[in-house]
């Protein structure tokens, strides 16, 4: 079973494509929920008109 700390550690390696910094460093990850083997979370964009919104959503 995955724990919250493992999820956060994995997300430390995911970069926001435009700024080139990690999502965790930028405080863009919210609402981490774990149910069994499934993990859900929200990515808060740096701006509502973020030019890479579609790219982030697709991944």
C-alpha positions as CSV (number, residue, x, y, z in Angstrom):
1,X,0.0,0.0,0.0
2,X,1.3,3.5,-0.9
3,X,1.4,6.2,1.8
4,X,1.2,10.0,1.5
5,X,4.9,10.5,1.9
6,X,5.7,8.1,-1.0
7,X,3.3,10.0,-3.2
8,X,4.9,13.3,-2.3
9,X,8.4,11.9,-2.9
10,X,7.4,10.6,-6.3
11,X,5.9,14.0,-7.3
12,X,9.1,15.7,-6.3
13,X,10.5,14.5,-9.6
14,X,7.6,16.0,-11.7
15,X,8.4,19.4,-13.2
16,X,6.1,22.1,-14.2
17,X,7.1,22.4,-17.9
18,X,7.1,26.2,-18.2
19,X,8.9,27.1,-14.9
20,X,11.1,24.0,-14.8
21,X,10.6,23.5,-11.1
22,X,9.0,20.6,-9.3
23,X,5.2,20.6,-8.6
24,X,5.9,20.0,-4.9
25,X,8.4,22.9,-4.6
26,X,5.9,25.2,-6.4
27,X,3.1,24.0,-3.9
28,X,0.9,23.0,-6.8
29,X,-0.3,19.7,-5.4
30,X,-3.4,19.6,-3.3
31,X,-5.9,17.1,-2.0
32,X,-3.9,13.9,-2.1
33,X,-6.3,11.0,-1.6
34,X,-5.4,7.3,-1.4
35,X,-7.9,4.5,-1.8
36,X,-6.3,1.1,-1.9
37,X,-3.9,1.2,-4.9
38,X,-5.5,4.3,-6.4
39,X,-4.1,7.8,-5.8
40,X,-5.8,11.0,-6.7
41,X,-4.7,14.6,-6.3
42,X,-5.3,18.1,-7.7
43,X,-2.8,20.1,-9.5
44,X,-3.3,23.9,-8.9
45,X,-2.0,25.8,-11.9
46,X,0.2,28.9,-11.4
47,X,-2.3,31.0,-13.4
48,X,-5.8,30.3,-14.7
49,X,-4.6,30.9,-18.3
50,X,-1.5,28.7,-17.9
51,X,-0.1,28.0,-21.4
52,X,0.8,24.4,-20.6
53,X,-2.6,23.6,-19.0
54,X,-3.5,21.0,-21.6
55,X,-0.1,19.3,-21.4
56,X,-0.3,19.0,-17.6
57,X,-3.9,17.7,-17.8
58,X,-3.0,15.1,-20.4
59,X,-0.3,13.6,-18.2
